[in-house]
Structure formats: C-alpha cells, structure tokens
Amino acid sequence: MSSHQIRFAELSRKAMSALLADDLATARAESGVELGRLFVDDRAKWLWNYRLKQLETEPEAAAWIARAVVAEPDGVVIGYAGYHGPPDDRGMVEVGYTVDPGHRRQGYATAILAALLERAAAEPAVQVVRASISPDNEASLATIAKFGFTKIGDQWDEEDGLELVFERPASPSPTASP
C-alpha cells in the first residue's frame, strides 16, 4: 500500500526522561536516531510522561509502546508510533502514531500503520487491533479505511475528547483460493 520503508527505534526510559527535560542530545544518543522538535512538544511530553508512569507498573509494556519511526534508507525520523500497551485479556492492542507535520501527506502514516499491523499479526497473543481517532482527523480516518477497520462505537478521551473507535482482526481472513 505504501512504497515507504520504515523501521522503529526504541525510546527507552532514559530517552523518554531526556525528552521530558528538553534534552534532545541525550535522547538522540540513547535512541541512536536524530529526534526532532516533534519529540519535545507538549503533546509528545504528555505521552512520554504517561508511558514512563505506565512502565513503573507494567514493565512488560516496554516492548509495545511508542518508538521513533525512521524512514529508510535516509535515516530520517518522521514521527513516533506504537501500541498503547501489550495485548489485553481479549488479545486487543491499540495502535497510535504521529507523523511530523513536515512529512505528512506523503504516505508515511500508511507505512506506519502497515508495519504496526504486520507486527500485530505476527504475535500469537494479538487477536484484535483497535484505532481511536478524532472525528475531525480526516487523514487518519482515510488511512485506517485502507486496512479494513470497522467502526464499533465512540468514546470520550480525557486528553483528546471525542474519539471514534475502530477495530479489525489482527490477521485478516485469507481470501478463498480460486
């Protein structure tokens, strides 16, 4: 669906703590990638603070939560993405992704979502993938529409307000062979 090649770079506790302190140099050294201003804006800082608190009570979430997204082969960091945590009791993971404004409308969100869905499908514990999106976010709504998500309802998020909730199976049913 997208011709972009991406990879994910881990954002450790030390990197997230550095980002909260506006210390891009330490965060860059810790993550091994050139993190930009997107990683220290107010929304990102809210996320790093939230994820650090999550890791205090749920250390196993480290393998699932936010990572820097790197476009290859140039090694340019174009955003961050991950899941809200490991699979829950019903095998559901929720995706989240942010593309730097300078890289939007270029297919990166599609590449990021494809990579997140690929990982979810490869994990036996994951049965369902969820996405929660503001009804005003036309770009994200168009992105998930490409991947067979179905609206299952809506919710009120303390940080983001009204969100539409979509889900799809982690591994879409194979199409019948002719």
C-alpha positions as CSV (number, residue, x, y, z in Angstrom):
1,M,0.0,0.0,0.0
2,S,2.9,2.3,0.6
3,S,6.3,2.4,-1.0
4,H,8.0,3.8,2.1
5,Q,10.4,1.7,4.0
6,I,10.4,2.4,7.7
7,R,11.9,1.0,10.9
8,F,11.2,1.6,14.5
9,A,13.8,2.8,17.0
10,E,13.3,2.1,20.7
11,L,12.7,5.0,23.0
12,S,14.0,3.8,26.4
13,R,13.0,5.1,29.8
14,K,16.2,7.2,29.7
15,A,15.4,8.6,26.3
16,M,11.8,9.5,27.3
17,S,13.1,11.1,30.5
18,A,15.5,13.2,28.5
19,L,12.7,14.2,26.1
20,L,10.6,15.4,29.1
21,A,13.6,17.5,30.2
22,D,14.0,19.0,26.7
23,D,17.4,17.2,26.4
24,L,17.3,16.2,22.8
25,A,21.1,15.5,22.8
26,T,20.8,12.7,25.4
27,A,17.6,11.4,23.8
28,R,19.3,11.2,20.5
29,A,22.3,9.4,21.9
30,E,20.1,7.0,23.8
31,S,17.8,6.2,20.8
32,G,20.6,6.2,18.2
33,V,18.5,8.4,15.9
34,E,18.1,12.1,15.2
35,L,15.0,13.0,17.1
36,G,13.4,16.4,16.2
37,R,11.4,19.0,17.9
38,L,8.2,16.9,17.5
39,F,9.5,14.8,20.3
40,V,9.6,17.6,22.8
41,D,6.3,19.4,22.0
42,D,3.6,19.5,24.6
43,R,1.6,16.6,23.2
44,A,4.7,14.4,23.0
45,K,5.8,15.3,26.5
46,W,2.3,14.3,27.7
47,L,2.9,10.9,26.0
48,W,6.4,10.4,27.4
49,N,5.2,11.2,30.9
50,Y,2.2,8.8,30.5
51,R,4.4,6.0,29.2
52,L,7.0,6.4,31.9
53,K,4.3,6.0,34.6
54,Q,2.9,3.0,32.7
55,L,6.3,1.3,32.7
56,E,6.5,1.7,36.5
57,T,3.5,-0.6,36.9
58,E,3.7,-2.5,33.7
59,P,7.4,-3.1,32.7
60,E,6.4,-5.7,30.1
61,A,4.8,-2.8,28.1
62,A,8.2,-1.6,27.1
63,A,8.3,-3.9,24.0
64,W,4.9,-2.5,22.8
65,I,4.8,1.2,23.4
66,A,6.0,4.3,21.4
67,R,9.0,4.1,19.2
68,A,10.6,6.7,16.9
69,V,9.7,6.0,13.2
70,V,12.7,6.2,10.9
71,A,12.3,6.4,7.1
72,E,14.9,4.4,5.2
73,P,17.3,4.5,3.5
74,D,17.9,8.1,4.5
75,G,17.5,7.5,8.3
76,V,15.2,10.5,8.7
77,V,12.9,10.4,11.8
78,I,9.4,11.1,10.6
79,G,7.4,10.6,13.7
80,Y,6.6,8.1,16.5
81,A,4.3,5.1,16.8
82,G,3.5,2.1,18.8
83,Y,0.7,0.4,20.7
84,H,-0.9,1.6,23.9
85,G,0.4,-1.5,25.6
86,P,0.6,-5.2,25.3
87,P,-2.4,-7.3,24.3
88,D,-5.2,-7.1,26.9
89,D,-7.3,-10.1,28.1
90,R,-9.2,-10.4,24.8
91,G,-6.0,-10.1,22.7
92,M,-6.6,-6.5,21.7
93,V,-3.8,-3.9,21.1
94,E,-4.5,-0.3,20.2
95,V,-2.3,1.5,17.7
96,G,-1.1,5.1,17.9
97,Y,1.0,7.1,15.5
98,T,2.1,10.6,14.9
99,V,3.7,11.9,11.7
100,D,5.9,15.0,11.9
101,P,4.0,17.9,10.1
102,G,6.8,18.2,7.6
103,H,6.3,14.6,6.5
104,R,2.5,14.5,6.4
105,R,0.5,13.7,3.2
106,Q,3.4,11.6,1.8
107,G,2.2,8.1,2.7
108,Y,4.1,7.7,5.9
109,A,1.0,7.1,8.1
110,T,0.0,4.3,5.7
111,A,3.5,2.7,6.0
112,I,3.5,3.1,9.8
113,L,0.1,1.5,10.2
114,A,1.0,-1.3,7.8
115,A,4.1,-2.1,9.9
116,L,2.1,-2.0,13.2
117,L,-0.5,-4.3,11.7
118,E,2.2,-6.7,10.4
119,R,3.7,-6.9,13.9
120,A,0.3,-7.5,15.5
121,A,-0.4,-10.3,13.0
122,A,2.9,-11.9,13.9
123,E,2.1,-12.0,17.6
124,P,0.0,-15.1,18.6
125,A,-1.4,-13.3,21.6
126,V,-2.9,-10.5,19.4
127,Q,-6.4,-11.1,18.0
128,V,-7.8,-7.6,17.5
129,V,-6.3,-4.3,16.6
130,R,-8.0,-1.1,17.6
131,A,-7.7,2.5,16.5
132,S,-9.3,5.5,18.2
133,I,-9.5,8.6,16.1
134,S,-11.0,12.1,16.5
135,P,-13.9,12.5,14.1
136,D,-12.2,15.7,12.8
137,N,-9.0,13.8,11.8
138,E,-9.8,13.1,8.2
139,A,-6.3,12.0,7.3
140,S,-6.2,9.3,9.9
141,L,-9.8,8.2,9.1
142,A,-8.7,7.8,5.5
143,T,-5.6,5.9,6.5
144,I,-7.4,3.3,8.6
145,A,-10.1,2.9,5.9
146,K,-7.4,1.3,3.7
147,F,-6.9,-1.5,6.2
148,G,-10.4,-2.9,6.8
149,F,-11.1,-1.3,10.2
150,T,-14.8,-1.3,11.2
151,K,-16.3,1.4,13.5
152,I,-17.5,-0.2,16.7
153,G,-18.5,2.9,18.7
154,D,-17.1,6.0,20.2
155,Q,-15.6,7.1,23.5
156,W,-14.6,10.2,25.4
157,D,-10.8,10.5,26.0
158,E,-9.6,12.8,28.8
159,E,-6.8,14.1,26.6
160,D,-8.2,14.0,23.1
161,G,-12.0,14.4,23.6
162,L,-14.5,12.5,21.4
163,E,-12.9,9.6,19.5
164,L,-14.4,7.1,17.1
165,V,-13.3,3.6,17.9
166,F,-12.5,1.1,15.1
167,E,-11.3,-2.5,15.2
168,R,-10.2,-5.2,12.8
169,P,-8.8,-8.7,13.2
170,A,-5.1,-8.9,13.8
171,S,-4.8,-11.4,11.0
172,P,-7.4,-10.7,8.3
173,S,-9.1,-13.8,7.0
174,P,-7.3,-15.2,4.0
175,T,-9.3,-14.8,0.8
176,A,-10.6,-18.0,-0.8
177,S,-8.4,-19.5,-3.5
178,P,-9.9,-19.8,-7.0
